Amino acid sequence: MHVVIMGCGRVGSTLARGLEDRNHTVAVIDSDPDAFRRLGPGFNGDKVAGMGFDQQVLEKAGIRRADAFAAVSSGDNSNIIAARVARETFGIQQVVARIYDPGRAEVYQRLGITTVATVKWTADQVLRRLLPAGAEPDFRDPSGTIRLDHITVPEVWVGSSVGAYQDQARARVAWIDRLGEGTLPTRDSIMQEGDMLHVVVREENSAHAYEVLKRGPEEH
């Protein structure tokens, strides 16, 4: 892929290096040429000084051959304008805009521009670490119907099968983190001490899924 990034702050520079490490080509736009120092000497992509919503600047960054565009500068207005130009003028389908105001982010999400509402995202991450297990999911689909939770396997379930938990909890184990590595389980996979389950469950059934986990497997 070729990716154009507007904004060479901490987010933009980290994103650019990460994409390049994955063998994608990258062009970074920033109004301050000194910002490109954050990319480091090993960065091989293009550095374009200018405003990321200026069509000539975008052309110089290779927007016509780009597969994706990310607007991650520090300004909501600049990010919104640049994202709309990339999508509506140049037809880029994969567009992401960093937006600090969550209310505005929801509006642009409905317009088809994927937004990352920085403040809301950070607050959600903190909440998940403050509140008891199950209070806040890792992910909830836009309809609010499906949620994804991560749950450490309790001692009462160690040695039991994934299928047994799924049947009793009316939930699905999407993957397991085990010894720092993700694995895709089968129904016959045996849960081990220290396993982290990533469980997909319907919102109205989440309390039951946690209760089953706490109670332990039923005897048949």
Phi and psi in degrees as GROMACS dihedral restraints (atoms count N, CA, C in turn):
[ dihedral_restraints ]
;  ai    aj    ak    al  type     phi  dphi    fc
    3     4     5     6     1  -111.4    20    10
    4     5     6     7     1   126.3    20    10
    6     7     8     9     1  -121.4    20    10
    7     8     9    10     1   132.5    20    10
    9    10    11    12     1  -104.5    20    10
   10    11    12    13     1   129.7    20    10
   12    13    14    15     1  -118.7    20    10
   13    14    15    16     1   127.7    20    10
   15    16    17    18     1  -101.1    20    10
   16    17    18    19     1   119.3    20    10
   18    19    20    21     1   111.6    20    10
   19    20    21    22     1   119.0    20    10
   21    22    23    24     1  -117.2    20    10
   22    23    24    25     1    43.4    20    10
   24    25    26    27     1   -82.7    20    10
   25    26    27    28     1  -155.7    20    10
   27    28    29    30     1   -65.5    20    10
   28    29    30    31     1   -40.3    20    10
   30    31    32    33     1   -69.2    20    10
   31    32    33    34     1   -50.7    20    10
   33    34    35    36     1   -60.8    20    10
   34    35    36    37     1   -44.1    20    10
   36    37    38    39     1   -68.5    20    10
   37    38    39    40     1   -39.4    20    10
   39    40    41    42     1   -65.0    20    10
   40    41    42    43     1   -42.6    20    10
   42    43    44    45     1   -61.7    20    10
   43    44    45    46     1   -43.9    20    10
   45    46    47    48     1   -62.4    20    10
   46    47    48    49     1   -46.2    20    10
   48    49    50    51     1   -65.8    20    10
   49    50    51    52     1   -38.6    20    10
   51    52    53    54     1   -64.0    20    10
   52    53    54    55     1   -40.2    20    10
   54    55    56    57     1   -66.4    20    10
   55    56    57    58     1   -41.6    20    10
   57    58    59    60     1   -66.3    20    10
   58    59    60    61     1   -36.5    20    10
   60    61    62    63     1   -61.9    20    10
   61    62    63    64     1   -25.5    20    10
   63    64    65    66     1   -94.5    20    10
   64    65    66    67     1    16.4    20    10
   66    67    68    69     1    69.7    20    10
   67    68    69    70     1    26.4    20    10
   69    70    71    72     1   -95.8    20    10
   70    71    72    73     1   155.3    20    10
   72    73    74    75     1   -91.6    20    10
   73    74    75    76     1   144.5    20    10
   75    76    77    78     1  -136.2    20    10
   76    77    78    79     1   140.9    20    10
   78    79    80    81     1  -124.7    20    10
   79    80    81    82     1   131.4    20    10
   81    82    83    84     1  -114.1    20    10
   82    83    84    85     1   131.3    20    10
   84    85    86    87     1  -110.8    20    10
   85    86    87    88     1   135.1    20    10
   87    88    89    90     1  -153.5    20    10
   88    89    90    91     1   145.4    20    10
   90    91    92    93     1   -74.7    20    10
   91    92    93    94     1   -18.2    20    10
   93    94    95    96     1  -109.5    20    10
   94    95    96    97     1   107.8    20    10
   96    97    98    99     1   -58.5    20    10
   97    98    99   100     1   -28.6    20    10
   99   100   101   102     1   -64.4    20    10
  100   101   102   103     1   -22.2    20    10
  102   103   104   105     1   -64.5    20    10
  103   104   105   106     1   -23.8    20    10
  105   106   107   108     1   -67.4    20    10
  106   107   108   109     1   -13.4    20    10
  108   109   110   111     1   -62.4    20    10
  109   110   111   112     1   -25.4    20    10
  111   112   113   114     1   -65.1    20    10
  112   113   114   115     1   -19.5    20    10
  114   115   116   117     1   -73.9    20    10
  115   116   117   118     1   -21.7    20    10
  117   118   119   120     1    80.7    20    10
  118   119   120   121     1   164.9    20    10
  120   121   122   123     1   -69.9    20    10
  121   122   123   124     1   -19.3    20    10
  123   124   125   126     1   -85.9    20    10
  124   125   126   127     1    -2.8    20    10
  126   127   128   129     1   -75.1    20    10
  127   128   129   130     1   130.3    20    10
  129   130   131   132     1  -107.9    20    10
  130   131   132   133     1    -1.4    20    10
  132   133   134   135     1   -78.5    20    10
  133   134   135   136     1  -176.2    20    10
  135   136   137   138     1   -87.1    20    10
  136   137   138   139     1   142.8    20    10
  138   139   140   141     1  -119.1    20    10
  139   140   141   142     1   117.1    20    10
  141   142   143   144     1  -119.9    20    10
  142   143   144   145     1   117.8    20    10
  144   145   146   147     1   -84.4    20    10
  145   146   147   148     1   129.4    20    10
  147   148   149   150     1   152.9    20    10
  148   149   150   151     1  -174.6    20    10
  150   151   152   153     1   -90.3    20    10
  151   152   153   154     1   132.6    20    10
  153   154   155   156     1   -71.2    20    10
  154   155   156   157     1    -8.5    20    10
  156   157   158   159     1  -102.9    20    10
  157   158   159   160     1     2.5    20    10
  159   160   161   162     1   -79.5    20    10
  160   161   162   163     1   123.4    20    10
  162   163   164   165     1   -62.0    20    10
  163   164   165   166     1   -37.0    20    10
  165   166   167   168     1   -66.7    20    10
  166   167   168   169     1   -38.0    20    10
  168   169   170   171     1   -65.3    20    10
  169   170   171   172     1   -43.0    20    10
  171   172   173   174     1   -62.6    20    10
  172   173   174   175     1   -39.8    20    10
  174   175   176   177     1   -60.3    20    10
  175   176   177   178     1   -42.7    20    10
  177   178   179   180     1   -63.9    20    10
  178   179   180   181     1   -30.2    20    10
  180   181   182   183     1   -83.3    20    10
  181   182   183   184     1    -0.4    20    10
  183   184   185   186     1    84.6    20    10
  184   185   186   187     1    33.1    20    10
  186   187   188   189     1   -63.5    20    10
  187   188   189   190     1   -29.0    20    10
  189   190   191   192     1   -70.5    20    10
  190   191   192   193     1   -22.3    20    10
  192   193   194   195     1  -106.3    20    10
  193   194   195   196     1     6.1    20    10
  195   196   197   198     1   -76.2    20    10
  196   197   198   199     1   147.7    20    10
  198   199   200   201     1   -98.3    20    10
  199   200   201   202     1   -19.4    20    10
  201   202   203   204     1  -156.0    20    10
  202   203   204   205     1   157.1    20    10
  204   205   206   207     1  -139.3    20    10
  205   206   207   208     1   134.3    20    10
  207   208   209   210     1  -125.0    20    10
  208   209   210   211     1   125.4    20    10
  210   211   212   213     1  -106.0    20    10
  211   212   213   214     1   102.6    20    10
  213   214   215   216     1  -128.8    20    10
  214   215   216   217     1    34.5    20    10
  216   217   218   219     1   -75.5    20    10
  217   218   219   220     1  -179.2    20    10
  219   220   221   222     1   -85.8    20    10
  220   221   222   223     1    -0.6    20    10
  222   223   224   225     1  -112.8    20    10
  223   224   225   226     1   123.4    20    10
  225   226   227   228     1   -58.0    20    10
  226   227   228   229     1   -47.9    20    10
  228   229   230   231     1   -61.2    20    10
  229   230   231   232     1   -45.4    20    10
  231   232   233   234     1   -61.3    20    10
  232   233   234   235     1   -42.3    20    10
  234   235   236   237     1   -65.0    20    10
  235   236   237   238     1   -42.0    20    10
  237   238   239   240     1   -64.5    20    10
  238   239   240   241     1   -47.0    20    10
  240   241   242   243     1   -63.0    20    10
  241   242   243   244     1   -46.7    20    10
  243   244   245   246     1   -62.1    20    10
  244   245   246   247     1   -41.3    20    10
  246   247   248   249     1   -63.2    20    10
  247   248   249   250     1   -40.7    20    10
  249   250   251   252     1   -69.5    20    10
  250   251   252   253     1   -37.9    20    10
  252   253   254   255     1   -63.5    20    10
  253   254   255   256     1   -45.3    20    10
  255   256   257   258     1   -60.9    20    10
  256   257   258   259     1   -40.5    20    10
  258   259   260   261     1   -79.1    20    10
  259   260   261   262     1   -48.0    20    10
  261   262   263   264     1   -86.6    20    10
  262   263   264   265     1   -32.7    20    10
  264   265   266   267     1   -89.9    20    10
  265   266   267   268     1   -41.0    20    10
  267   268   269   270     1  -105.6    20    10
  268   269   270   271     1    -3.2    20    10
  270   271   272   273     1    71.3    20    10
  271   272   273   274     1    24.3    20    10
  273   274   275   276     1   -74.7    20    10
  274   275   276   277     1   124.8    20    10
  276   277   278   279     1   -84.4    20    10
  277   278   279   280     1   -36.9    20    10
  279   280   281   282     1   -90.4    20    10
  280   281   282   283     1    92.9    20    10
  282   283   284   285     1  -126.2    20    10
  283   284   285   286     1   129.8    20    10
  285   286   287   288     1  -127.1    20    10
  286   287   288   289     1   134.2    20    10
  288   289   290   291     1  -122.4    20    10
  289   290   291   292     1   133.5    20    10
  291   292   293   294     1   -85.8    20    10
  292   293   294   295     1   121.0    20    10
  294   295   296   297     1  -127.1    20    10
  295   296   297   298     1   128.7    20    10
  297   298   299   300     1   -80.8    20    10
  298   299   300   301     1   -30.7    20    10
  300   301   302   303     1   -88.2    20    10
  301   302   303   304     1   109.4    20    10
  303   304   305   306     1   -63.2    20    10
  304   305   306   307     1   -30.5    20    10
  306   307   308   309     1   -63.2    20    10
  307   308   309   310     1   -45.4    20    10
  309   310   311   312     1   -68.4    20    10
  310   311   312   313     1   -35.6    20    10
  312   313   314   315     1   -59.4    20    10
  313   314   315   316     1   -41.8    20    10
  315   316   317   318     1   -64.5    20    10
  316   317   318   319     1   -36.6    20    10
  318   319   320   321     1   -62.2    20    10
  319   320   321   322     1   -48.4    20    10
  321   322   323   324     1   -72.5    20    10
  322   323   324   325     1   -26.6    20    10
  324   325   326   327     1   -61.4    20    10
  325   326   327   328     1   -41.0    20    10
  327   328   329   330     1   -69.5    20    10
  328   329   330   331     1   -22.3    20    10
  330   331   332   333     1   -84.1    20    10
  331   332   333   334     1     0.5    20    10
  333   334   335   336     1    96.8    20    10
  334   335   336   337     1     6.6    20    10
  336   337   338   339     1  -102.0    20    10
  337   338   339   340     1   116.2    20    10
  339   340   341   342     1   -64.7    20    10
  340   341   342   343     1   128.5    20    10
  342   343   344   345     1  -121.3    20    10
  343   344   345   346     1   147.1    20    10
  345   346   347   348     1  -114.7    20    10
  346   347   348   349     1   104.8    20    10
  348   349   350   351     1   -82.8    20    10
  349   350   351   352     1    99.7    20    10
  351   352   353   354     1   -56.2    20    10
  352   353   354   355     1   -49.3    20    10
  354   355   356   357     1   -64.4    20    10
  355   356   357   358     1   -46.3    20    10
  357   358   359   360     1   -63.9    20    10
  358   359   360   361     1   -41.5    20    10
  360   361   362   363     1   -61.7    20    10
  361   362   363   364     1   -46.1    20    10
  363   364   365   366     1   -63.1    20    10
  364   365   366   367     1   -44.1    20    10
  366   367   368   369     1   -61.4    20    10
  367   368   369   370     1   -41.5    20    10
  369   370   371   372     1   -62.7    20    10
  370   371   372   373     1   -41.4    20    10
  372   373   374   375     1   -62.6    20    10
  373   374   375   376     1   -42.3    20    10
  375   376   377   378     1   -65.2    20    10
  376   377   378   379     1   -44.1    20    10
  378   379   380   381     1   -56.7    20    10
  379   380   381   382     1   -43.1    20    10
  381   382   383   384     1   -63.1    20    10
  382   383   384   385     1   -27.2    20    10
  384   385   386   387     1   -91.2    20    10
  385   386   387   388     1   -17.4    20    10
  387   388   389   390     1   -89.5    20    10
  388   389   390   391     1   -39.2    20    10
  390   391   392   393     1   -85.3    20    10
  391   392   393   394     1   159.0    20    10
  393   394   395   396     1   -60.1    20    10
  394   395   396   397     1   157.2    20    10
  396   397   398   399     1   -55.1    20    10
  397   398   399   400     1   133.0    20    10
  399   400   401   402     1    92.9    20    10
  400   401   402   403     1   -13.6    20    10
  402   403   404   405     1   -68.3    20    10
  403   404   405   406     1   -39.9    20    10
  405   406   407   408     1  -131.5    20    10
  406   407   408   409     1   127.9    20    10
  408   409   410   411     1   -77.0    20    10
  409   410   411   412     1   165.0    20    10
  411   412   413   414     1   -70.2    20    10
  412   413   414   415     1   -33.6    20    10
  414   415   416   417     1  -151.7    20    10
  415   416   417   418     1   143.9    20    10
  417   418   419   420     1  -133.6    20    10
  418   419   420   421     1   130.3    20    10
  420   421   422   423     1   -67.5    20    10
  421   422   423   424     1   159.8    20    10
  423   424   425   426     1   -55.4    20    10
  424   425   426   427     1   -27.5    20    10
  426   427   428   429     1   -80.4    20    10
  427   428   429   430     1   -11.1    20    10
  429   430   431   432     1    77.8    20    10
  430   431   432   433     1    12.5    20    10
  432   433   434   435     1   -89.7    20    10
  433   434   435   436     1   -40.8    20    10
  435   436   437   438     1  -113.5    20    10
  436   437   438   439     1   139.1    20    10
  438   439   440   441     1  -130.3    20    10
  439   440   441   442     1   156.2    20    10
  441   442   443   444     1  -121.0    20    10
  442   443   444   445     1   124.6    20    10
  444   445   446   447     1  -123.0    20    10
  445   446   447   448     1   150.5    20    10
  447   448   449   450     1  -109.2    20    10
  448   449   450   451     1   134.0    20    10
  450   451   452   453     1  -138.3    20    10
  451   452   453   454     1   127.6    20    10
  453   454   455   456     1   -75.1    20    10
  454   455   456   457     1   133.3    20    10
  456   457   458   459     1   -64.1    20    10
  457   458   459   460     1   121.5    20    10
  459   460   461   462     1   -74.6    20    10
  460   461   462   463     1   162.3    20    10
  462   463   464   465     1   -59.1    20    10
  463   464   465   466     1   -33.9    20    10
  465   466   467   468     1   -66.4    20    10
  466   467   468   469     1   -19.0    20    10
  468   469   470   471     1  -101.2    20    10
  469   470   471   472     1    -7.4    20    10
  471   472   473   474     1   -61.6    20    10
  472   473   474   475     1   128.8    20    10
  474   475   476   477     1    94.4    20    10
  475   476   477   478     1    -7.3    20    10
  477   478   479   480     1   -94.5    20    10
  478   479   480   481     1   163.6    20    10
  480   481   482   483     1   -86.4    20    10
  481   482   483   484     1   154.8    20    10
  483   484   485   486     1   -61.7    20    10
  484   485   486   487     1   -40.0    20    10
  486   487   488   489     1   -61.3    20    10
  487   488   489   490     1   -37.9    20    10
  489   490   491   492     1   -63.4    20    10
  490   491   492   493     1   -43.0    20    10
  492   493   494   495     1   -66.3    20    10
  493   494   495   496     1   -43.9    20    10
  495   496   497   498     1   -59.2    20    10
  496   497   498   499     1   -43.8    20    10
  498   499   500   501     1   -65.2    20    10
  499   500   501   502     1   -43.3    20    10
  501   502   503   504     1   -76.5    20    10
  502   503   504   505     1   -32.2    20    10
  504   505   506   507     1   -91.2    20    10
  505   506   507   508     1   -11.8    20    10
  507   508   509   510     1    54.2    20    10
  508   509   510   511     1    49.1    20    10
  510   511   512   513     1  -141.3    20    10
  511   512   513   514     1   173.9    20    10
  513   514   515   516     1  -131.6    20    10
  514   515   516   517     1   132.8    20    10
  516   517   518   519     1   -88.2    20    10
  517   518   519   520     1   110.1    20    10
  519   520   521   522     1   -74.4    20    10
  520   521   522   523     1   -45.4    20    10
  522   523   524   525     1  -158.7    20    10
  523   524   525   526     1   167.4    20    10
  525   526   527   528     1  -125.1    20    10
  526   527   528   529     1   131.0    20    10
  528   529   530   531     1   -90.0    20    10
  529   530   531   532     1   119.8    20    10
  531   532   533   534     1  -134.7    20    10
  532   533   534   535     1   118.0    20    10
  534   535   536   537     1    55.1    20    10
  535   536   537   538     1    40.4    20    10
  537   538   539   540     1    81.1    20    10
  538   539   540   541     1     9.6    20    10
  540   541   542   543     1  -132.5    20    10
  541   542   543   544     1   136.9    20    10
  543   544   545   546     1   -81.5    20    10
  544   545   546   547     1   136.9    20    10
  546   547   548   549     1  -132.2    20    10
  547   548   549   550     1   145.2    20    10
  549   550   551   552     1   -92.9    20    10
  550   551   552   553     1   114.6    20    10
  552   553   554   555     1   -83.0    20    10
  553   554   555   556     1   158.8    20    10
  555   556   557   558     1  -103.9    20    10
  556   557   558   559     1   175.4    20    10
  558   559   560   561     1   -62.0    20    10
  559   560   561   562     1   -28.1    20    10
  561   562   563   564     1   -88.1    20    10
  562   563   564   565     1    -4.3    20    10
  564   565   566   567     1   -61.7    20    10
  565   566   567   568     1   136.5    20    10
  567   568   569   570     1   -96.6    20    10
  568   569   570   571     1   128.8    20    10
  570   571   572   573     1   -75.8    20    10
  571   572   573   574     1   137.4    20    10
  573   574   575   576     1  -117.5    20    10
  574   575   576   577     1   161.5    20    10
  576   577   578   579     1   -59.9    20    10
  577   578   579   580     1   133.0    20    10
  579   580   581   582     1    90.2    20    10
  580   581   582   583     1    -6.9    20    10
  582   583   584   585     1   -64.2    20    10
  583   584   585   586     1   141.6    20    10
  585   586   587   588     1  -109.9    20    10
  586   587   588   589     1   114.6    20    10
  588   589   590   591     1   -88.1    20    10
  589   590   591   592     1   138.2    20    10
  591   592   593   594     1  -109.0    20    10
  592   593   594   595     1   105.6    20    10
  594   595   596   597     1  -107.4    20    10
  595   596   597   598     1   128.1    20    10
  597   598   599   600     1   -99.9    20    10
  598   599   600   601     1   128.7    20    10
  600   601   602   603     1  -151.0    20    10
  601   602   603   604     1   151.5    20    10
  603   604   605   606     1   -69.3    20    10
  604   605   606   607     1   142.6    20    10
  606   607   608   609     1   -53.7    20    10
  607   608   609   610     1   -45.9    20    10
  609   610   611   612     1   -70.6    20    10
  610   611   612   613     1   -11.3    20    10
  612   613   614   615     1  -105.3    20    10
  613   614   615   616     1     0.4    20    10
  615   616   617   618     1   -64.6    20    10
  616   617   618   619     1   -39.9    20    10
  618   619   620   621     1   -61.4    20    10
  619   620   621   622     1   -40.9    20    10
  621   622   623   624     1   -63.6    20    10
  622   623   624   625     1   -42.3    20    10
  624   625   626   627     1   -61.3    20    10
  625   626   627   628     1   -39.6    20    10
  627   628   629   630     1   -71.1    20    10
  628   629   630   631     1   -36.5    20    10
  630   631   632   633     1   -64.5    20    10
  631   632   633   634     1   -41.4    20    10
  633   634   635   636     1   -62.0    20    10
  634   635   636   637     1   -41.8    20    10
  636   637   638   639     1   -62.6    20    10
  637   638   639   640     1   -41.2    20    10
  639   640   641   642     1   -70.5    20    10
  640   641   642   643     1   -39.3    20    10
  642   643   644   645     1   -73.5    20    10
  643   644   645   646     1   -37.0    20    10
  645   646   647   648     1   102.0    20    10
  646   647   648   649     1   168.7    20    10
  648   649   650   651     1   -66.9    20    10
  649   650   651   652     1   143.9    20    10
  651   652   653   654     1   -76.3    20    10
  652   653   654   655     1   146.6    20    10
  654   655   656   657     1   -85.2    20    10
  655   656   657   658     1   134.3    20    10
